[in-house]
Amino acid sequence: MSKGKIGVIGSGLIGRSYTMLFISAGYNVTLFDILAEQTHAAKKDIWDQLKALEKQNLLRGTLTPEKQFELIATTESLEECVRGAFFVQECVPERLEIKRNVWAKVDKMVDPSVIMSSSTSALLPSAISEGLANKNRFIVSHPTNPPFYAPATEVVPASWTDEDVKEKTIALLKEVGQIPVVLNREIKGFVLNRIQYAIMGECYRLIRDGIVSPEDVDTIMSQGLGMRYAFMGPWETAYLNATGMMHYGEAYSDMIFNIQQDFGPPERMEGPTLEYINESMRKLAGPEEDIQERRRWRDRRLTALAKLKKDMDKADAEDSKQ
Ligand SMILES: NC(=O)c1ccc[n+]([C@@H]2O[C@H](COP(=O)([O-])OP(=O)(O)OC[C@H]3O[C@@H](n4cnc5c(N)ncnc54)[C@H](O)[C@@H]3O)[C@@H](O)[C@H]2O)c1
């Protein structure tokens, strides 16, 4: 018995990941791309990833890779992709006119009850959906890359998004093993990228001003802050670094405020500072032409980290039962 059909539009990096998430919970997925060869490459890639996940004991859901794979259909017709789907996930390139164009077509093809969800990283849901007849059915579900190992997903409604669209999207994401974070209103950059760009901005200024090298900034993150951030955020970190938040505030608020006032204004990343960072990264991560190798290194580490976190969560859950 099928649990229902989901249409995925765009079969690049994120379209593939969403497809894998949905099939892991037993949904049928019909995958569409303007380039037919992309959907074929996507299927091959998904199969390889399913087998690798099985080997690492990180497969989601209860279905075998074979059973999950059987749930994928590909099509060269957008109409066929969305026909009969209760949920449509759009994963086309991050360009407003491309997204608006795709949604204008889908809007005319689907039933008003269908949920129309975009993977956009930064385009406002209101900007994509204004003008759609079913704009109240539109929402953003922005995953963290790679979604399989970094499950936090930002859910961003427009002011006109129906409440049930938000609730059903959250429920679906949870069902497939993601961890949704809902924004109460849309904001430029959403939350993940606002935090990420705040970090990048200060790191950039520290390098520009000759305080530290790019390698040292990465060491502070990967061997310092990042060790904690792999399993807790800045607030829990602060809470534990003092005796609760009120004590933290008493002890450090003045100092933090003082340092924050010392941060410079935003600066465009370009010119000699950017070239210097690039040279340092070439030494650290290898030249651009070999970047694929370093990406594989990153993914092996992410996989190991995801496994460690999963095992520790399981151990914690067993401990709390005793
Ligand atoms: N890559 C990331 O790290 C990441 C993370 C989170 C969100 N996102 C967002 O997800 C979306 C997709 O990004 P991606 O990295 O998968 O891009 P991608 O370039 O890997 O894939 C995009 C796919 O869309 C297809 N496409 C282009 N125009 C189309 C159209 N009109 N109809 C159907 N298919 C079309 C392309 O052929 C391609 O296969 C973007 O909005 C991006 O911002 C990306």
The ligand as an SDF file (V2000), in Angstrom:
LIG
                    3D

 44 48  0  0  0  0  0  0  0  0999 V2000
   23.5160   22.6790   -2.3670 N   0  0  0  0  0  0  0  0  0  0  0  0
   23.2920   23.1230   -1.1350 C   0  0  0  0  0  0  0  0  0  0  0  0
   24.1800   23.1440   -0.2810 O   0  0  0  0  0  0  0  0  0  0  0  0
   21.9070   23.5660   -0.7480 C   0  0  0  0  0  0  0  0  0  0  0  0
   21.5130   23.5040    0.5980 C   0  0  0  0  0  0  0  0  0  0  0  0
   20.2090   23.8910    0.9320 C   0  0  0  0  0  0  0  0  0  0  0  0
   19.3390   24.3640   -0.0470 C   0  0  0  0  0  0  0  0  0  0  0  0
   19.7770   24.4340   -1.3480 N   0  0  0  0  0  0  0  0  0  0  0  0
   18.8330   24.9590   -2.3430 C   0  0  0  0  0  0  0  0  0  0  0  0
   18.2740   23.8810   -3.0720 O   0  0  0  0  0  0  0  0  0  0  0  0
   17.9720   24.3070   -4.4090 C   0  0  0  0  0  0  0  0  0  0  0  0
   18.6510   23.3560   -5.3820 C   0  0  0  0  0  0  0  0  0  0  0  0
   20.0490   23.4050   -5.1690 O   0  0  0  0  0  0  0  0  0  0  0  0
   21.0260   22.2220   -5.6560 P   0  0  0  0  0  0  0  0  0  0  0  0
   22.3030   22.4080   -4.8970 O   0  0  0  0  0  0  0  0  0  0  0  0
   20.3180   20.9150   -5.5910 O   0  0  0  0  0  0  0  0  0  0  0  0
   21.2430   22.6530   -7.1750 O   0  0  0  0  0  0  0  0  0  0  0  0
   21.7480   21.7440   -8.3930 P   0  0  0  0  0  0  0  0  0  0  0  0
   22.3470   22.6750   -9.3700 O   0  0  0  0  0  0  0  0  0  0  0  0
   22.5790   20.6020   -7.8640 O   0  0  0  0  0  0  0  0  0  0  0  0
   20.4010   21.1270   -8.9890 O   0  0  0  0  0  0  0  0  0  0  0  0
   19.4130   21.8760   -9.6360 C   0  0  0  0  0  0  0  0  0  0  0  0
   18.6830   20.9750  -10.6110 C   0  0  0  0  0  0  0  0  0  0  0  0
   17.5450   21.6620  -11.1160 O   0  0  0  0  0  0  0  0  0  0  0  0
   17.4310   21.3740  -12.5040 C   0  0  0  0  0  0  0  0  0  0  0  0
   16.6270   22.4350  -13.1210 N   0  0  0  0  0  0  0  0  0  0  0  0
   17.0090   23.6590  -13.5530 C   0  0  0  0  0  0  0  0  0  0  0  0
   15.9420   24.3470  -14.0110 N   0  0  0  0  0  0  0  0  0  0  0  0
   14.8620   23.5410  -13.8460 C   0  0  0  0  0  0  0  0  0  0  0  0
   13.4870   23.6740  -14.1400 C   0  0  0  0  0  0  0  0  0  0  0  0
   13.0040   24.7960  -14.6720 N   0  0  0  0  0  0  0  0  0  0  0  0
   12.6630   22.6230  -13.8820 N   0  0  0  0  0  0  0  0  0  0  0  0
   13.1500   21.4830  -13.3490 C   0  0  0  0  0  0  0  0  0  0  0  0
   14.4480   21.2950  -13.0450 N   0  0  0  0  0  0  0  0  0  0  0  0
   15.2920   22.3160  -13.2900 C   0  0  0  0  0  0  0  0  0  0  0  0
   18.8680   21.2880  -13.0040 C   0  0  0  0  0  0  0  0  0  0  0  0
   18.9520   20.5760  -14.2290 O   0  0  0  0  0  0  0  0  0  0  0  0
   19.5300   20.5580  -11.8350 C   0  0  0  0  0  0  0  0  0  0  0  0
   19.4760   19.1580  -11.9910 O   0  0  0  0  0  0  0  0  0  0  0  0
   18.4520   25.7640   -4.5040 C   0  0  0  0  0  0  0  0  0  0  0  0
   17.3930   26.6290   -4.2540 O   0  0  0  0  0  0  0  0  0  0  0  0
   19.4870   25.8560   -3.3940 C   0  0  0  0  0  0  0  0  0  0  0  0
   19.6610   27.1660   -2.9110 O   0  0  0  0  0  0  0  0  0  0  0  0
   21.0240   24.0250   -1.7280 C   0  0  0  0  0  0  0  0  0  0  0  0
  1  2  1  0
  2  3  2  0
  2  4  1  0
  4  5  1  0
  4 44  2  0
  5  6  2  0
  6  7  1  0
  7  8  2  0
  8  9  1  0
  8 44  1  0
  9 10  1  0
  9 42  1  0
 10 11  1  0
 11 12  1  0
 11 40  1  0
 12 13  1  0
 13 14  1  0
 14 15  2  0
 14 16  1  0
 14 17  1  0
 17 18  1  0
 18 19  2  0
 18 20  1  0
 18 21  1  0
 21 22  1  0
 22 23  1  0
 23 24  1  0
 23 38  1  0
 24 25  1  0
 25 26  1  0
 25 36  1  0
 26 27  1  0
 26 35  1  0
 27 28  2  0
 28 29  1  0
 29 30  1  0
 29 35  2  0
 30 31  1  0
 30 32  2  0
 32 33  1  0
 33 34  2  0
 34 35  1  0
 36 37  1  0
 36 38  1  0
 38 39  1  0
 40 41  1  0
 40 42  1  0
 42 43  1  0
M  CHG  2   8   1  16  -1
M  END
$$$$
